[in-house]
Amino acid sequence: MLLRHAKRYIEARLDASTLNIDAICNIVAVSRRTLYRLFETEGDVVHYIQTRRLERIRSILANPRDMRRISDIAADFGFLRGDHFARAFKQQYRQSARELRQSVKSDGRPNTGLAVQAPHAGFDDWIRQLPS
């Protein structure tokens, strides 16, 4: 129950600069240690947040109608250093954000290769269906 509450809170605030461990602990009413224990199966809470943010950014970049600068989108989701974002994105999707954007520009559709697919396909739909 606590994990579900924490995930809903995180999901709703992926693009908020106020999303941090202390805020999550306060909302879920648990200690930092308990929060980290809750997210052990996800790697840890920081890894979970980064993964969800990268998935959201990938979704935005795969939209051919959204042509904001990649660095602006990344900054909106808390990646203030371009090199950190570029490394994290490439590690998760095996292609750069620019390569993804180029594949969308070339045919108006996102590349359907494995490198573009979110590792938790359907997760966004699943999280939206969770009871409040």
C-alpha positions in Angstrom: 0.0 0.0 0.0 2.8 2.4 0.9 4.7 1.6 -2.3 1.6 2.2 -4.4 1.1 5.6 -2.7 4.7 6.5 -3.2 4.6 5.5 -6.9 1.4 7.5 -7.5 3.0 10.6 -5.9 6.2 10.2 -8.0 4.2 9.6 -11.2 2.2 12.8 -10.7 5.3 14.9 -10.1 7.9 13.6 -12.5 8.4 17.0 -13.9 8.4 18.8 -10.6 11.6 20.3 -9.2 10.2 19.6 -5.7 10.2 15.8 -6.2 12.9 14.5 -3.9 13.3 11.8 -1.3 12.3 14.0 1.7 9.1 15.1 0.0 8.2 11.5 -0.8 9.0 10.5 2.8 6.7 13.3 4.1 3.8 12.4 1.9 4.0 8.7 2.4 4.8 9.2 6.1 7.8 6.9 6.3 11.5 7.3 7.1 14.2 7.4 4.4 15.3 3.9 5.3 11.7 2.6 5.0 11.3 4.3 1.6 14.5 2.8 0.3 13.4 -0.6 1.6 10.0 -0.2 -0.2 11.9 0.4 -3.5 14.4 -2.4 -3.2 12.8 -4.4 -6.0 13.0 -1.4 -8.3 16.7 -0.9 -7.7 16.1 2.0 -5.3 13.9 5.0 -5.2 16.3 7.3 -7.1 16.7 4.7 -9.8 13.0 4.3 -10.1 12.4 8.1 -10.4 15.1 8.4 -13.1 13.7 5.5 -15.0 10.2 6.9 -15.0 11.5 10.4 -16.0 13.4 8.9 -18.9 10.4 6.9 -20.0 8.3 10.1 -20.0 11.0 12.0 -21.9 11.2 9.2 -24.5 7.4 9.4 -24.9 7.6 13.1 -25.6 10.5 12.7 -28.0 8.6 10.1 -29.9 5.8 12.5 -30.5 6.5 14.2 -33.9 4.3 17.2 -33.0 6.4 18.1 -30.0 9.6 19.7 -31.3 10.9 21.4 -28.2 14.6 21.3 -27.7 15.8 18.0 -26.2 17.8 19.9 -23.5 14.6 21.9 -22.5 12.6 18.7 -22.2 15.3 17.0 -20.2 15.6 20.1 -17.9 11.8 20.0 -17.3 12.3 16.6 -15.8 15.2 17.5 -13.6 18.2 16.7 -15.9 20.0 19.9 -15.5 23.3 18.6 -16.9 23.1 17.5 -20.6 25.9 15.0 -20.3 24.2 13.2 -17.4 20.9 13.1 -19.4 22.6 11.9 -22.6 24.4 9.0 -20.7 21.3 7.9 -18.8 19.1 8.0 -21.9 21.6 6.1 -24.1 22.1 3.5 -21.3 18.4 2.9 -20.9 17.4 2.9 -24.6 20.6 2.0 -26.5 20.3 5.1 -28.7 20.6 8.8 -28.0 17.7 11.1 -27.6 18.9 12.8 -30.8 18.8 9.5 -32.7 15.2 8.9 -31.5 14.2 12.4 -32.5 15.8 11.9 -35.9 13.9 8.7 -36.5 10.7 10.4 -35.6 11.5 13.3 -38.0 12.4 11.0 -40.9 9.0 9.2 -41.2 6.8 11.1 -38.8 6.5 8.0 -36.5 8.7 6.8 -33.7 11.1 4.0 -34.4 9.6 0.7 -33.4 12.8 -1.0 -32.6 13.6 -2.4 -29.2 15.9 0.5 -28.4 12.9 2.8 -28.4 10.5 0.7 -26.5 10.0 1.4 -22.8 11.3 -1.3 -20.5 8.0 -1.3 -18.7 5.5 -1.2 -21.6 2.0 -0.5 -20.4 3.2 0.9 -17.1 1.7 4.3 -17.6 -1.7 2.7 -18.3 -1.3 0.4 -15.3 -0.4 3.3 -12.9 -3.4 5.4 -14.0 -5.7 2.5 -13.2 -4.5 2.2 -9.6 -7.2 3.1 -7.1 -6.7 6.4 -5.3 
